[in-house]
Amino acid sequence: MAHPNDNLKRKFLTIKINKEPAKLQLDTASHITILSHKTWKNINCPQLKPTEHAACDVSGRMLKLIGDLCGYSTNHKTNMNVWPNVMP
């Protein structure tokens, strides 16, 4: 169960993916970036390719990832590899 003060500790940033704004939670320990289905729809449903990635939630349960974004661009400069995955 989430603690009422958890949102005070979470960091979010808004980036543009294919020129559409997307508010994402910053997680420096994550190896992939996960977009909700709603966010994917908000950025005009860019094409997906089958994913080879796997991810678990904080409880260790596997997340169902439906694909990786194809041919996307962002306005966020980073040295990290970003693997946008979409989940239902």
Order of alpha helices (4+ residues) and beta strands (2+ residues): alpha-beta-beta-beta-alpha-beta-beta-beta
